[in-house]
Amino acid sequence: MRGTDKAQVPHHVVIIPDGNRRWARAKGWQPWVGHRAALQNKRMREIFKECRRSGIQYLSLWGFSTENWNRDKKEIEYLFGIFKEFVGTLSKNLHEDKIRFRLFGRRDRFPKDIIAICEQLEVDAEKYTNLNFQLCLDSGGRDDLVRAFNRMAEDGITKVDEQVISTYLDSNGIPDPDLIIRTSGEQRTSGIMAYQSVYAELYFTSVHFPDFGGEQFRLAILDYASRVRRFGGTAQEDVAGIAAGELIDPGLEKV
């Protein structure tokens, strides 16, 4: 991104695409119509383009959470149809733009035809390097951890550390999120990548996801670039000040 140092660009961005139903209701439409507008090809390609232009290497989109099963059955069926269309169109775009694809989440409850398309796309796009795109379907932070610990138990793992846990999560091999973007004004992460996102920066925008495109994504990245990340330690400028003999508390006197 022009005017932004590479060190200030997030390595991995996660998007929580909220506000689809509110967007539709505001227009007097059925709530689930917003889901189709949210996954329109133009908007997603704008975001892909911004990722490549700014140097972001990993982008994850939370398409369906483990809690979304609590929604109206008709809406869920409608979503399944949209996801099938979206993945079909996505396949063409990923091949054209040389973007790698991975599917995160449970694969035992979603329609088999959608999972099959996604798994084939994982294979077909495996060697692409322009961008890594992760689609999270039937995905939730707690569920991810539960499945990880169950697999560890099945494999007879008796000693667990952070590295072992990371190996069993859906995101194995993917860097932890640096930035989580949530649209539509809600200010919570809803548990997305709960274990992996402890140091992620959060960006909340009132824009509903159907209206969220390249320009809005760029604003989020610029906001991220203005922040100082400490990871529980000390900011670099503070380290420099301490090294120069500056007092942390200006009210203290040297002795």
N, C-alpha and C positions, 0 to 999 in steps of 0.2 A: 504494500500500500504506500503510495507516495506520501512523503512527509512523516512516515512512521518507521522507526527502527525495527529491524527484524526481531530483536529481543522483546519488543512491546507487542508483538503479534501473537495471539493465542495459538497454541499447537493443536488443540482439540476444542471444538465448540459444539455444545449440545443445545438443540432448540426444543422447547416445549411449546407446541403449536396450539395455544389456547384461544378461545373466543369465537370459534366457528359458528356455534349455535346462536350466540348473542349477535353476531354479525348478520346472520340470516333473519333473526327476529326483528332487528332494527329496520330491515327492508320489507317486512311483512310476509316473509316466506316461511315455509316449514323449517324447523330448526336444523334438521340434518342436511338441508341443501347447502349449508355453509361448509360442510366437509368436502364436498366436491370442489367448491371454489378454492378451498384451502390448498388442495393438491394440484392446482392448475399448473400445467407444464411451464408456462412463462415465468412465474414467480420462482419456482425451484431452480430453473436454469440461471436466473439472475443471481441467486444465492450461490450456486456452484461457481459462477463466474467470479463473484467477489472473493470467494475462498481462494481460487487459483491466483487472482490478481494480487491479493494481500499476502499470500504465502502460507495460509492456513492449510494444514495437511489432513486433518480429520474433522469430519462433520457428522454429527449424529442427530437424527430426527425421531422424536418419540411419537409414533403413529397411533399406538393402542396400548393402554396400560392394563395391568392385571385387574384394576378396579373398574375398567370400562365395561366389564361383563355385567355390571349392575344396571346398565342402561336399558332402555326399552328394547325388546327383542327386534322390533321392526327397524329401529335405528341401527342396531348391530348388523343386521342383514344388509342394510343399505351400505354400511361401512365396508363390509366384505366385498361388495360389488365395486365400490370405489377403489379399494386397495388393489383388486385384481387389475383394474384398468390402469391404475397408477404404476404398478410394477411393470406392466407391459410396456407402457410409454417410457418408463424409467430405463428399461433395458436398452432401448434404442439410444437414449441420450447418453447413458454411461459408456456405451461402445463408441459413440461419436466423440465424446470428450475424454475418453481414456481414463475413466474413473473406476476405482475398485469398489466393490460392493460387499457388505457383510450384513447378515441378519442377526439381530440380538433378540433374546426373549425365548419363551417357551414355544416348542414346535409340536406339542401334542394336542393342543386344543383348537388351534386355528384351522380353517378349511385347508384340506390337503392340497388342493390345486394351487392355492396361493403359496403355501410353503414350498411346493415342488418348483414353482417358477423362481422363487427367491433362491433356493438351493442351487438351481441350475445357473442362475446369474452369478452366484458366488464363485462357481467354477469358471464360467466363461470370462469373468472380469478380474480374475485373480492376479493377473500380471500387470494390470494397469497401475500407473504411478502418479498421475496428475493430481489426484485427490482420493481420499478414502472416505466413502460414504457408508454410514451404518444406519439401517432402518430398524427401529425398535418396535416390535409387534408382540403383544401379550407380554409386556416387559414391565418389571417393577423392581425397585431396589431390594426390598425384603425378600421377594420371591427368588431373585437372583442369588442372594446369600443362602437361603434355605436349600436351593438346588445344589449350590456349590458344596455345602457341608454334607449333604446327603451323598454326593459323589465321592467326597473325601472318605466318608465312612465305608462306602462300597469298595473303595480302593485300599482300605486298611490303613489309612493315614492316621498316625497316633500323635505325631508332633506337628503342630500347626504354627506357622508364622505368617507375616504379611505376604511374603512372596508366594507361599503355598496357596493362600486364599486367593490371591490375584490370578494364579494359574487356573483355578477352577471357575472363575467368573466368566460370564459371557464375553466380557471385554478383554480376555486374555490376549496379550500381544498388542493392545491398543493403549496409548498413553492416557493417563487420567485427564478428565476434563479440566480445562483452564477457565472456560467461560460457559455459563449456562444462561441462555436467553429464554425468557418466558413472555409471551405476548398477552395482550388483553387486560393487563392491569393487576392480575392476581400476583401476590408477592410470596410465593412459596415454591419449593422444588418438587413437592409431592413424592419425594423419595427416589427420583430418577438417579440411577447409578449411586445409590446412597453411600456405599463403601468407598467408591472411587472419587467422589466429588467433595471431600472434606475441605480441600483448599481451593475449590473453584470460586471464581468471582461470579457474582450474580448481576444480571441486567434485566430489569423489568420495564416493559413498554406498554402503554395503553392501547397501542395499535392492535386490532384483531388480526389473527394470522392470515385470513384471506387477503388483507391489504398489506401484508408484510413481505417486502421484496428486497431487491438489491440495495436500494437506498437506505432502507431502515436497518438492514443488516450492517451496512457500512457504519452507520451511526453507533451501533453497539460496539463494533470493533474499535472505533475511535475513542469511545468512552473507556473501554478496557485499557487502551494504550496510555491513558492518563493516570492510571492507578499505580500504586506502589504495592507490590506483593511481598510479604515478609515470610510466609510459610512458618510462622511461629518464632521466627528469628528477629533480626534487626535489619532495617532498611539500609541499603548501601550508603546513602548520604549520611545516615546517622553513624554508621561505622567510621566514615571519613572524619566526621566531627569529633568522635571520641578519640580517634588516633591523633587528631590535631590538638588535643588537650582541652576541648570545649567541655563545659559542664552540662550534664544532662538536665539538671534543675538550675536555672539561672539564679534562683534565690539562695543557693548554697555558696558558701565562701570557701576559697582555697585555704588550706592549712599548711 
